[in-house]
Amino acid sequence: MKVPFIDILRYEPHFYETVSTKACELLKKGQFVGGPSVGEFEESLKNYTHTNFAIGCANGTDAIQVALRAAGVNKNDKVIIPDMTFWATFEAVVNVGATPCTLDVSRETLHLTAQSVKEGIEKFKPKALLMVHLYGWACPETLEIRKLCADHGVIVIEDCAQAIGVKIKGESLLKNAHVATTSFYPAKVLGASGDAGGIFTNSETVAKTSRILINHGRTDHYEHGLVGWNSRLGAYEASFMVEALKHLDARLESRRHVCSQYRAKIKNPLLKFITPSADVWENGYLSVATMEPSTRPAFIEYLKKNDIGYGTVYPGAMSEQSGAKEFIGGKISHGHADWVAKSVINLPCFAYQTQAEIDYVIEKVNAYHA
Ligand SMILES: Cc1ncc(COP(=O)(O)O)c(C=O)c1O
């Protein structure tokens, strides 16, 4: 059997037909950018995430850039970010002219802790924290971190590219974020049929500025109150995602099943499965385990030999990327992010993965000896 790391084409019956029909209608009407399908998507997204404003844009990296600027991050401001994230987090800070400073993460939760953020605030005196929620979880100390930052006058922007559908203490993670962003890259839990992203906030001012920034700084058709850029959401993408959102809960349930089956049934002592904290409702974006770094390469070879896809999300800390040298404003490291980068292993996980595929992975992983 062959089990891919991810298969983005496992749709519900009739999904193809529905989205194709809707795409043809848009083509016939010449609705390509913006329009009713974008409005409909934003409305359903706002309801799904329990936020006051949900704004579609061109991709998840733009969404972070828009959010940083709309929240008040300016040129030369310092922004603290976790050292373990996707490169777009670092890039977005640089692209708005601010300076990223990286903080170490926990080896147990793989995320920032309130303690690491406190150290970062004391050392760097940042304007903002760009908190990242990875793997389909919420950063376990989200609520403490939000409060800590509020007490110190540090703006919090939350990169939820991997966290749509995640709940913390029974509520949507995005609901109480000052400003949060996401990516609808096709491989995400709510994927578009191309690039797309979103910005979420409860602040009318942040929402208004975000809409201006994504549309060439327009305050009227030919009046430009800000220097923004073109980050508008396409109509096809929005129409595709209106349909995808209707199936999102079923897709997440299916992904969660995969994660929980691995955790319950894989008994190989070489792998330590990481679970989100008890008050977090995961979306099943990724299955995450860690292994001693020296054991990972041989295990990866074994997975390849058995036709099992895998991921190492992410194989390098941000501060260690060659592109970081010119821009990084400082780092606090206890070596944990580097360790995570060498230790993490992700097994196949996607919506509508079959029980036979799940069982095959479990059987092969349990049979592995170093
Ligand atoms: C944590 C994180 N932030 C930002 C992004 C950027 O999103 P996009 O690829 O849509 O620009 C991603 C996408 O992979 C991500 O995983």
The ligand as an SDF file (V2000), in Angstrom:
LIG
                    3D

 16 16  0  0  0  0  0  0  0  0999 V2000
    2.4520   29.3060   10.1060 C   0  0  0  0  0  0  0  0  0  0  0  0
    2.2880   29.8600    8.7280 C   0  0  0  0  0  0  0  0  0  0  0  0
    2.3030   31.1980    8.5490 N   0  0  0  0  0  0  0  0  0  0  0  0
    2.1410   31.7500    7.3330 C   0  0  0  0  0  0  0  0  0  0  0  0
    1.9590   30.9820    6.2100 C   0  0  0  0  0  0  0  0  0  0  0  0
    1.8880   31.6410    4.8730 C   0  0  0  0  0  0  0  0  0  0  0  0
    0.7370   31.3980    4.1730 O   0  0  0  0  0  0  0  0  0  0  0  0
    0.7140   31.5120    2.5520 P   0  0  0  0  0  0  0  0  0  0  0  0
    1.5070   30.3850    2.0230 O   0  0  0  0  0  0  0  0  0  0  0  0
   -0.7430   31.4220    2.2270 O   0  0  0  0  0  0  0  0  0  0  0  0
    1.2840   32.8360    2.2150 O   0  0  0  0  0  0  0  0  0  0  0  0
    1.9100   29.5850    6.3410 C   0  0  0  0  0  0  0  0  0  0  0  0
    1.7090   28.7240    5.1480 C   0  0  0  0  0  0  0  0  0  0  0  0
    2.2220   27.6740    5.0030 O   0  0  0  0  0  0  0  0  0  0  0  0
    2.0830   29.0050    7.6330 C   0  0  0  0  0  0  0  0  0  0  0  0
    2.0490   27.6800    7.8070 O   0  0  0  0  0  0  0  0  0  0  0  0
  1  2  1  0
  2  3  1  0
  2 15  2  0
  3  4  2  0
  4  5  1  0
  5  6  1  0
  5 12  2  0
  6  7  1  0
  7  8  1  0
  8  9  2  0
  8 10  1  0
  8 11  1  0
 12 13  1  0
 12 15  1  0
 13 14  2  0
 15 16  1  0
M  END
$$$$
